[in-house]
């Protein structure tokens, strides 16, 4: 085999070959392994029957994918487009139209348009169903690709066909994509001094966004519903800062690297902490990574009640590195543990209170209420207070997508009732 060819292949593999003898056996073994790979790639390039399938750059890329394929599922080679998208997602910026969507039973439902974006300005509303993208029905688009189709280069056009309640015919919207700067935190007032905050993912400014919301409501607040459901994670430092908003002291998370001696711990700080704010945290099977760090820290410090269903169980930390061809590597570099040294990996965070996503409606044929009886007397409250003071009345004011959310209703109901309990049990209702 020509020496210059071996040199070329070793260079492509990121190693500068040395033909001088070495006294270091480990270095020699490493070189022999690289030479084996280089020779194999050389023979494939020069002997394989179809030369279009054995281009040098492609083979190196696939060889790297082969190595990564034997590692954990979160370590991966990322093509340029995917690498760029992941980077833009963590920065909270991408080219699109500004719609937060949810796929429910094969339907793409608009959760909300992002304020001051093409979708918001065009009049797309929460609850709209997107039935076609650029003329292609959503049910004919591969699962997971529909949201991706709405992204694209700024200034490019996209046509959305929308079905809206109360409209006889579908509505057509032609939108021009632009750079969308999204906020990772959304909030709302639920009533009775209780507010809602949701983090969809942990991005560059997530902690600052949440802090601004808490500052707005906390002074007169009786509680916070903190929604981390379907939050896939994101930036570790932001998860630590978010947990630090509610924990006064102690460990937030421990990360252990390649060696058991390679341990780093992140600690809470008392300054700027909202230590007395009652919190219910919602999690589910879609809560992973950074969201599990926050939920685990609040649970171990007994700082919040965790409600919902068991989280995903991704107890590892990844870092991103770019490669010369503008593709990238996402590499698992550490495992993380909760303040009580619990591993989340493949276990998840188990809620303090398990609540299914939907209320189970079990109604026996023998179960009847007064309102079911024929000719029952109609009710009539004696005061305006009685008509407006109940939990159900407050929930009815919520948007449909919230009042149909059984886990959210459960969290709100819990916070509404907390004030009735004290050190000695049930208090008088005042």
Secondary structure, DSSP 8 states (H G I E B T S, - for coil): --HHHHHHHHHHTT-----S--S-HHHHHHHHHHHHHHHHHHHHHHH-S-GGG--HHHHHHHHHHHHHTTS-TT-EEE-HHHHHHHHHHHHTEEEE--EEEEEETTEEEEEEE-TTSHHHHHT--TT-EEEEETTEEGGGS-TTHHHHHT---TT-EEEEEEE-TT-SS-EEEEEE-EEEE--SEEEEEEETTEEEEEESSB-TTHHHHHHHHHHHHGGG-SEEEEE-TT---B-HHHHHHHHHTT--SSEEEEEE-SSTT-EEEEE--STT--TT--EEEEE-TT--THHHHHHHHHHHTT-SEEEES------EEEEEEE-TTS-EEEEEEEEEE-TT--B-TTT----SEE--SS------TT---GGGSTT------SSHHHHH-SHHHHHHTS-HHHHT-HHHHHHHHHHHHHTTEETTEE----
